[in-house]
Amino acid sequence: MSTFLIPWVLIGTIALLRFFVSKPHNGIPVAGYSGPLLSYISCVQFLARAQSFLDNAYSRFRPSAQWGMFQLRLMNDWRVIVYGKDAMADVFNASTLPFLPMIGDLYQFSYTVHPSLGHNPDVHRPYLRYIISNLDEFLPDMMKEIERGFENKLSEHTGRFAVMDGMMETVFRAVNVILVGPHLAQDPVFRTETLSAIQGILGTGLVLKLSPPFARPFLHRLLKLFMPTCAKSQGMMVDEIRRRKRAVAKERGQWDHHGIDVLAQFARNDKLTADEDMLGLHFILLNLAGVFSTTMTLAQVVFDVIQQEKCLLRIREELRAAIIEFGGAGENEITPEVLNSCSYLDAFLKESFRMCNLGTLHISRKAVKDFTFSNGVRIPAGASVSIPVGWTHQNPEVYPDPQTFDVSRFALGDRDHGDPSHLDPDFLFFGYGKHACPGRSVAIRVIKCIVAQLVMKYDVRWAKEGFVPRPMWVTYYCVPDPKAEVVISRRDMMRDEDKP
């Protein structure tokens, strides 16, 4: 071996050992083996059957209320699993346990997006504030794009499509008419390239996350050869940014309000960053946040709409009555007042969210500083903490007969109880506390618009009679059945022969 190579081999060996041979956190019980090498047997067991592994550990440690947590080995760290109420409250109230650094680390944004976005990809706040304050203004354009999406499925595929693919396209249209306006929202090339970029970020990021840090630069260069990147979508986004800036400069002082999308508004008010390439990446990240998780959730909601026929008919009846009372000037128009008055639809969505399983580590946080729980247990900076929401959502003391889909759990009581965006320590789909999902009101509005359009304007059924969707597990992530197909057909929006 060359003398020159010896130091590099030693450095690589030490880095590899540090990556694979790490000790568990002090003072926290361990699920499975705790030895430096044997712990990887437990890691493989967890990745192979995440739900049952966690449930067995929960049954074992739960009687020991003094802890309220245990830890397990993942490929690259020891993950603290929190289940006790006091320990969960500590996590939710901690300013040093944010979720954005966890996302940046999970998908390795420093490699997959940009080095400056790796540790804290906090780019959404100014855009999100504008979106939330103008949700009602966006509604007409959103409804038009959603209808275009469904009509496209009718014309191209005679109404038959895979739920995941169809909902992904529809959510993309609804989100991007808000972000960048109809010009790009309707562009099939932009949609294809942006969704490919998102898939590339997720796939490449997960591979890099499972790899030793010293190997990530090489692996990233290798993966770029055959994995989708952000380059094409970013280029189209930059072209649109420049087009908008030219339009503003040309029509300065006589702008006639061509839409209210985020890009148009920020261009008018000179709030766009001068770095157009970085701005293009910002909008790709906004798509990742707004499209991916919303699609996963919406797919499960559509499954429930089909399977719970009595609920579907009642939602349709409620929407029909609300349209008659609150509808806009257009025939059969769904307005903000219509959506806001549909308390049964809210309760249905909340029960669907409660039953929805998107994985075992749904809520995860990363300590940016050393953190001490109220029971005295300390974790160092960089440690990761997760809260499996299923144990809360399937708690029979809070939700009797928790495996049964029962909208009445949320249909009764005050409005906040049925509001799916309302934060509650017994309903954790959007998290709780300081770092709850900041875009939950936007996601819920998109989902409500799509469900309202689907229920009122179309009849929907499984493509194969008697089909039962089965979730697909990928390590500790759970994805709604990607093979599930439905058939939609047009219906008279105000037809009243349906009775629950």
N, C-alpha and C positions, 0 to 999 in steps of 0.2 A: 504494500500500500504506500502511496506517495506520502512523504513527510508532510506535505502541504495539506493533505486530506485528513490526517489524524485529528487535529483540533476540531474540525467540523464534524467528524464522526462522533467525537466525545460530546460536543455540544448537543448534537441531535439525540444521542443516547440519553443524556441527562434530561433534556426537555421531554423526551418520550416517557421516561420514568416518572418525572414530576406530573405528567398528564395522567398516566394510568395508576400511579401509586400515590393516592392522596388519602388522608385520614378523614374519618367522619367528624362532624362537629361534636364538641364536648357537651355532655349533659343531655343529649337527646337520644332516646331509644332508636335502635336500628331495625328496620324491617328486612329480614334476610341475613345474609352473611355480612360481617363487618371487616373482614381481613382485606388487605390491599389487593389481592388477586381473586380470592374466593368471592368477594363482593360482586365481581362481574358475572358470576353465575346468577346471583339475584337480579342483576341488571337485565340479563337476557330473559329471565323468567318474567320480569315486569314488562319488558317490551313485547313479549310474545302474548301475554294475557293480562293487560294492564288493569282492567276493571276487577277481575277476580283477585289478582295479587293485592291490590289496594284494599279491597273489601275484607280479605282475610287479615291483613295487617290492622285494619280499623277494628275488627272484632276482637283482635288480640289486645290492642293497646287502649281501646276506649274505656274499659273499667278503671284505668289509671288516670283519673281526672287531674292529678297534679301536673301532668305533662301537657295534655291537649295537643300533642304533636309527636311525630316520629320522623325519621329520615330514611331515604332509600338511595341506592346507588344508581346514578345515570352514567352514561358513557363518559361525560366530562365534568361531572360535579356530584356532590351529595345534595339532593333536593330535600328540603324540609317540608313535610306535609302537615298542614295545620288543620285541626278539626275542633278543638275546644273553643267555646264561645269567647272566653277571655282572650285567648291567643288570637282568635280571628279578629276581635275588636282591636287588638294591638296592631295587627297588620293593616286593617282598614283605616286606622287613625294616624298611621305613621307617615310623616312627610319624607322620611328617608327610605321608603319602600315604594317608589313609583313604578309604573308599568311600562313607560316608554323605553327606558334603558333595557328592560327585559326583551322587548320586541326587537330593538336594534341589535341586541346580542343574539337572539334566537335566529334571526334571518341574516345575520352578519352583514348589516347594511354598509359597514365600512368597505366591504368588498363588492357586494351585490348592487349597491346604489352609488355611494360616494363616501370617501374617507371621513368627511366632516359630519356625516350622519350616523356614524357607527354607534356612539355611546348614548346619544340623546336626540333622537330624530323628531324634535319638537318643532314641526313646521306648520302644524295645522291650525293653531289658535286664531290668528287673524281671519283666516278664511272661514273657520267654523263659526266664529262669532257672527259674521255677516250672514252665513247660511241660516243659522238658527233664528236670527232676527227677521229674516225674510221668507220663512218657510211657506207662509200663506201665499205670498206673491209668486212663488215658484210653482204652485200647484197646477195651474192650467197647462203650463208647458210640460210638466211631468206627466200629467194624464194623457196628453197627446202622444208623448213618446212611448208611454206604456202601451197605448192602444196600437201604435205603429208596430211595436214589437210583437204583440199577439197577432195582428193582421198579417205580419210577415210570416209567422208560423203557419197560419191558415193557407196562405197563397203558395208557399214553398213546399210545405210538407203535409198538405191536406189536414192540418190541425194536429198531426201526431209529432211529438217531440219528447226527448229526454228531459225530465224536469230540471235537472241540474244545469244542463246546457241552455235550456229555454229561459230559466230564471236568471242565469248569469247574464245573458244578453239583455233581458228586460231591465234588470237592476243597473247594468252598465248604462243603458239609455237614460234611465231616470236620474242617476247620479251625475252623469256628464252633461245633461242639459242644464243642471245647476252649476256645474264647475266651469264648463267651456262653451255652453250654448249648443243649439241644434246642429250647427255646421259640422262639428266633430262628433257629436253624440250619434248622428245618423251615418257617419262614415264607416263602412264595414272594414276598410283597411286599418283605420285608426283603432277600431274596436279589436280587431284580430291582433294587431301589434301590441296594444296595451295589455290585453289579457295574457298574451304570450310573455310579455315582460314580467307581469305579476307572477305567473307560473315559474318563470326563470328565477326570480328573486326567492320565491318560497323553496323551490327544489334545490338550487345552488346553496342557499343559506343553510338549509338543514344538513346537507352533506358537509359543508365547511364547519358547522357547529359540532358535528360528531368527530371532527378531525383534530389532531394535535395542533396547537397554535403555530408552531414552527413550520408545519406543512401547508398551511392555508394559502400563502401566496402562490406556491407552485400549483396546488390543486385548483385555485381560482383561475389561473391562466389556462389550465387544462380543460376545465369545465366550460370556459368561454368558447371553446372550439365547437361544442355541440349543444350547449344549452342556450335557450333564448336570453337575450340581454335587453337592456332598456334603450339601446341606441336608436332603433327605428322609431319607436314611439316618442322618445325624447326629441328626435329631429322634427317629427310632425308637430309636436307641441310647441317647439321653438318657432317654427314657421307661422303657426297660428298666433303666437304672442307678438311676433313682429308685424303680422298683418293687422292685429288689433291696435298696436301702437301707431302704425301709419294712419289707420282710420281715425284715431283720436286726434292726431296732429293735423290731419286734413280738415276735420269737421269741428275743430276746437271752437267753442262758443256757440255752435249751432247743432249740437248733438241731439238727435231726435229719439233717443232712448230705444235703441235697437236691442231689446232684451235686457235682462237684469242678472245674467249669469255672473259668477264670481270674477272670471277673467275680464269681462267687459267693465264691471264696476271698479275693479282695482286699476285697470288701465285708465279709465276716466279720471280717477282721483290721484294718479301718479303714485300709487302705492305698490307697484310692481318692482321687485328688486332689479337692479341693473344687470345682474348676472342671469342672462336668459337661459343658459344651459342648466344652471341650478334651479331656476324657476320651473323648467320643464320636468326636472326630477321631483320637485315638490308636488306637481300635479299627478305624477305617476304614483307617489306615495299616498296621496289623497284617494286615488283610485283603489290602491291596495286596501286601505282602511275602509273605504266606503262600499266596495263591491264584493270583496271576497267573503268576509264574515256575514254580511247581509244576505248573500246568496245562500250560504249554508243554512242560515236560520229560516229563510223564506222557503227553501225546498221542503223542510220539515213541516212548515205551516201548510203548504199545499198538500202534502201527504195527509195531514189531519183534516183539512177541508174535505177531501175526497172520502176519507174513512168515517168521518163524523157527519153523516148526511143530515141528521136532524139539526145539527148546529149550522150546517150550510144553509138550510132553508130558513132558519131563524135569522141568520146574518143577512140574508137576502131580503127578508121581510123588513128588518130594521132599517136597512139601507133604503129600501123603496119608500118607507114612510118618511124617513129623514129627507129624501130628495123632494118629495111632495111638499114638505114643510119648509125646507131651507135651501132647496136647489137654486142655482143661479139663473141668469137670463136665458142661457142656452137650454135646449130641451134635454131633460134628464141629466143635468150637469151636477157633478160631484164637487161640492165646494168645501172650504175648511169647516164651515158650520155643520155640514152633513157629517164629515168625519168626526168632528168633536162631539157630536151628539150620540154617536153609536157606542154606547157603554157595553153592550153585549159583544160587539166585535173586539173591543179592548179586552174584555174578560177572556174571550176565546184565545186571543193572541197570548195573553199572559199564561194561560194554562198550557198552550202549545209550547211556549218558552220553558215552562217548568218541566215539561216532559222531554224537552229536547236535550239530547246528549251529544255534545260536540267534543267530548274527550274527558279524560280523568284529571287533567291539570288545567282546567278552564281558566282559573284566576291565578296568575303567576306574577311575582314581583321580584325585583333584584335590589339588594341593599346597596345604596351608594355610600353609606357609612356603616361603621359597626353599629349593631342594633341589639338592644336588650329587651326581651319580653317582660311583661309584668310579673311573671313567675321567676324572674332572675336568669333565665336561659339567654345566653348571648350568642349571636352569630356575627361573623366578621363581614366587613365590606366585600362585596362581590358575591356573597352567598345568595342563593335563590330560594324562594318560598312559594309554595302553591297551596291553594284551597280547592279541593274537589267539591263543586257545588252540588253534585248528586246526593251527597249525604244530607245536605240541608233540604233539597227539593223532594227527597223521598222519605223524609222524617215523618212517621205516622203520628207523632205527637202534634205536629203542626198541620199536616195534610192527611187526614184519615183516608185509609184505602189508597195509598199514594200511587199505585200502579194503574189506577182507573182514571181515564180522561174525564174530568168533571168540571165544566165551566162554572158551575154554581159556586165553586170555591171563591171565585173572584167576582161573580156577577152580583152577589149579595154584599151589603155593606156600603160604606161611603165610596165616593168616586176615586179617591187616592188608592183604595184597596184594590180596585180593578184596573188602575192605570199601569200599563206595562213599563212605563218609564219611571214610575215612582220607586225610589230606593227604599229597600226594606231588608233588614238583616235576615229575614226568613225567605227572601226572594233575591237570589244573587246572580241572575243571568247577566246583568250588566255591571256586576260588582257592587261595591258599597263603599261609603266613606269618601275620603279626599281624592282617591284616584279611580273612582267609578268611570265607566265609559263616557267620555265627554260628548260623543256623537250619537248617543242613544235616541234622542228625540228625532234626529234626522233619519236614522235607520228605521225607527218605528213608522215615521211618516211615509217613507218609501214602501215599506211592507204593507201598510194599510191601503195606500193607493193601489198597489198591484192586486191585493186581495179583493178590494172593492170592485176594481175593473173586471177581474176574473169572474167573480161571483155574479155580478149584475149583467154582464154582457155575453157571458159564455156558459155553456154547459160543459162540465169537465168530468172525465171518467178515466179509469185505468185503460191502457191500450190492450192489456190482457185481462180478461174477466177473472176475478178472484185473486188478483195479484196482491201480495203482501210485501211491502218494502222492507229490506233488511239492511241495516247500517253496515258500513265497511270500516273496519279498524285498520289504521296505519300506525303502528307502535301505540302511543298513548293518545292519538287523535282519533276521533270518530266522525265519519263523513256520512251524510244521508245517502241512501242507495243511489249510486251513479247510474245504474241500469234502469231505474224506474222510468217508464214512459207513460204519458197521458195523451188523450185525444180531446181537443176542444172543438166546439161548434158554436156558431152564433146563436143567440137567443134574443127575444124581445126583452129589453131592459126592464120594462115595467109590467111584464106579464105577471098576472096575479093568481094563477091557478096553483102555484106551489104553496103548500101549507105545512108547517112543522108538525 
